[in-house]
Structure formats: C-alpha cells, structure tokens
Amino acid sequence: MSETLFPTKGNLIQANSILDLSHQGYEMLDKKKYILMREMMSLIDEAKEIQSHIDSTFQAAYQALQMANITIGISAVEQIGHAVPIEESIQVVLKSVMGVEIPVVRVKEKNQSPQYGFFRTSTSLDDAYKKFQKVKNLTIQLAEVENAVYKLADNIQKTQRRANALKNITIPKYEKISKHIENALEDKEREEFIRLKVVKQTKKQ
C-alpha cells in the first residue's frame, strides 16, 4: 500500500486492517520463536548428556578392545571385525514442531548378538562388541538431536527476521499511513464544518 494514499474512510479501514494483522502476525511469530527456543534448549541439554555417555562408553569400549587385542591378538580381532555386518537398518522420518520439520532416526530392531563364533575369541572381545554397539546407538541418537537443534536454530533465525520486519518496517509504515489519513480526514471534517457554518450564517443574513 502506498504511503500517499488518498485520505478516504475506505483507505483508513484498509490501513487499520493491515496494521491489526501485522500486530497479530508479530505476536504469533514472537510466541513461535520462544516455543522453538525452549525446544532447542531442551535438545541441547539432551545432546550434552548423550555426548557424555558416548565419551565414557567409548573409553570403556577401547579398553575392552585393547584387552581383546592382548588376549587373542590384533590380527585375530581384525579378522573377526570383518565379520560384523554394515549397519543398513537406519531410517530417517520427519516430525513437525511448530511447522519445522525435525528428522527422527529409527533403527530397525534386530538381534545384536556377536556375528562370530566362540572359537579363538574371549569375553573381553564380547565386552568390546557390546560396548561399541552401545556407542553406535548413542551416536545415532546424538545425530538426530544435533540435526534437530540445527533445524530449530535455523528456523528461529528466520522467524526472528520476519518478526523484526513486521516490528521495524511494516507496523511503523502502516501506523504512519493510518495517522496521516486520520489527520487528513479530521482536517476535512473541520473544513466542512466551518463551510456549513458560514453557509448558515450567510442564509440568516
């Protein structure tokens, strides 16, 4: 809408309508931003907790692996490692949080028992296998959470930009237009009142 609109009641109604919608839009975007921020902060805390579990589990897994290397030999451990199948059961689906599509990682449940026989193996290798399986699952969880945090942070920035545009550009613009039309209509009404008064006085004379 042009800032030099002809001052009519119709244009005033239109300007005030856009102004009201802009205020409502700003309030909705502001609420959305805080809901997304709350969700993001919760996920950040979750990511820190998962990362802590990964660090401690990795440490325990490598200790178990070192013990297996000592017990049955590095070459034997390496050969057994080739028997472990590649993970191909991971699926990524999407869920919506306030219109933001967040990835959800799903892993098909399957038997996670060791894929090797008991010949030339040890309990330390079994322990390492189980711990690295746990690391894998925790890493999948962390990837899901960190990706969600990235998506939310990106949408928070976009929401903030839209809110700022309404607050700093659109709302002031239509407040100015509305005020200009109101002043012009008031001036016009005063002029009309004075004109009618002069006409009445002229008729009396």
N, C-alpha and C positions, 0 to 999 in steps of 0.2 A: 504494500500500500504506500502510495506517495505521501511525502510529508507536506505537500502543498495541496491537500485535498480541499475541494470546495466545501465551505462550512455549512453542512446541512445536518438535520437531525438523523437522517439515514446513515450518513457517513460517521456521525458520532456513535451511533449504536454499533455500527460495524467495527469501529476502532476499539470501543469498550469491550466488545465481544472477543476480539483478538487478544486484548490485554488480559481479560479474565482467563482465557485458555492458556496464555503464556504463563500466568501465575500458577495455574493448576499443573501445567507441564513441568515447571521448575520444581514445585513441591514433590511431584511424583519422582522426578529424576533424583532429587536430593534424598528421598527415602530409599530409592533403589540403591543409590551409592552406599549408604550406610549399611543396608542389608548385605550387599556384596562384600563390603569391607569386614563386617562381622564374620561372614562365612570364610573369607580369605584368612583372617587372623586365626580362626579355629583350625584351618587346614595347615597353616604354618606351624602351629604348635604340634599338630599331629605329625608333620614331616620331621620336625626335630626329634620327636620321640622315636619314630621309625628309624631315623638315621643313627640314633644312639644304639638301638637294638642291632642294627646292621654292623656297626663298628665292633661291638662286643662279640657278636656271633661270628664275624669274620676272623677275629683274633682267635677264638676258640677253635674254629674250623681249620685254620692254618696250623695251629699247634697239634691238632689231631692228625693233619696231613703229614706234618714233619715226623710224628711218631710212626705213622704208617710207612713212610719212606725208610726210616731206620729199621723197622721190623721186617718188612718184606722186600725192600729195595726200591729205588726210584724207578728203575726200568719196569718192574712189575706193576707199580702203581700207574705209570704212564700207559701201559698196555690195557690195564683194566679201565682206565679213564676213557679210552676209545670206545668201550662198550656202552657207555652211558649215552642214551639217545638224545638227539637235539629236541629242545622244547618247541613243540608246534601246536600246543593247545590253547595259546593265548588269543583272546578275542577282545576287541575294543568296541564298546557301545557308548551311546551318549545319553545323558540325562540333562534336564533343563533346570537351572536355578535362576529365577527372575529373567528368563529369556536367554540366559547364557548357556550354551551347550558345553557341558563338562564331560570329559571322557571317563568311562568306567571300565577298568580292565578286569576281565573274567578269565579264570583259568579252569579248564575242564578237570573235574576231579578224576584222579586215576591212581593206580597203585604206585606208591613211591618207594617201594622196597628196592634194594640194590639190584642192578641189572647184571650181576656177575655171580659166579659160583663161590663155594666156600674153599675150594682148593687154592692153596698159596695166598690166602687172604688172612686178615686179622680183625679183631674187634676195633682196633684204632682206625682201620680203613672204613669200617661200618659207621663209626662215630663221625669221621670226617664227611662221609657221604651224606649222612642225615643233617649235619650242620650246614653244609653247602646247599642242600635242598632248602633249608630254612632261609639262608641268605638270599637264594633265588626268589622265594616267595615274598620276602621283605622288600627286595629290590623292585618287584612288580608293584607292590603297594606304594612304595616311595615314588615310582614313576607316575602312577596315577595321581597321587596327591600333588606332586610338584607341577604336573601338567595342568591340573585344576587351578592351582594358585596362579600360574602364568595366564590362563584364560581369564580368570576373575580380575587380575591386576590390569590386564589389557582393557577389559570392558569397563572397569572403574574409571580409567583414564578417559575413555570415550564418553562415558556418562557425565563425567565432570566437565568435559569440554562443551557438551550440549547444554548442561546446566549453566555454565558461565556465559555461553552465547545468549541464552534467554535472559539471564540476570543483568548482564552488562550491555547488551545490544538491543534485543527485541523489546524487552519491557520498558527501558527508558525511551526508546523510539516511540512506542505507542502511548506512553504517558504524555510525551510531548505533543503528539498529534491530537490526542483527546483533549488536552488542556487548551491547545490552540483553537480547536473547533468550539469548545465551550465558551472561551473568551469572545470569539467572533460572533457566536450566537447571542451571547449576552449583550454585546455592543449593538447588534442588530435589533434586539428587542428594545433596548433603551432608545435607540433612534426612532423606532416605530412608535414607542410610547410618546416621545416628545412630539413627533409629527402629528399623531392623533390629538394630542393636547392643543397644539397650535391650530389644528383644523377646527376643533370645538370652540376655541376662543374666537376664531375668525367668524364662525357662524353666529355666535352670540352678538358680536358687534354688528 
